[in-house]
Amino acid sequence: MMSRGESAASGHSGRPILRKLDQRLNELIAALYPEERKRPGYARLAKEISEQTGGAISGTYLWELATGRKRNVTLEQLDVLAEFFGVPPGYFLDDDVAERVNAQLALAAALRDTRVRNLALRADGLSPASLDALLTMVNEARKFQNLSTDEDPDHPTTTER
């Protein structure tokens, strides 16, 4: 067991939640505003957050959180941020929750593309063998373009190599 002195000497290494807060906040901002050129500044974003949630947060404070300069966020502020971005408050505190939410955000981002949506909708109703063939083709196309080919663990293809 660590003594109090050992914990204090370890600095942020014993505080992984605080190290990830800025990263998670930036992921949410990027998911909500995918086009970087159209992202609002922190002052405008703070105003939107306040108007939508009724919670008070300043642009400067939001910038400090997003850049990691400020880490002493209150539970009330986490709740306000979670409400605005439509995530559970645990997103900021729990790796498992963050992982699930990030997977949902990635899916939502992919479905913004009408071609991806059209492909998914047109595949509905195909036989399992036809779906496996399509997945194989998509994985080969991803390899050709040097993209990740991570398989969906819930729906593995039957054509393993």
Buried (B, 14 or more C-beta within 10 A) or exposed (E): EEEEEEEEEEEEEEEEEEEBBBEBBBBBBBBBEEEEEEBBEBEEBBBEBBEEBEBEBBBEBBBBBBEBEBBEBEEEBBBBBBBBBEBBBBBBBBEEBBEBBBEEBEEEEEEEEEEEEEEEEEEEEEEEEEBBBBBBEBBEEEEEEEEEEEEEEEEEBEEEE
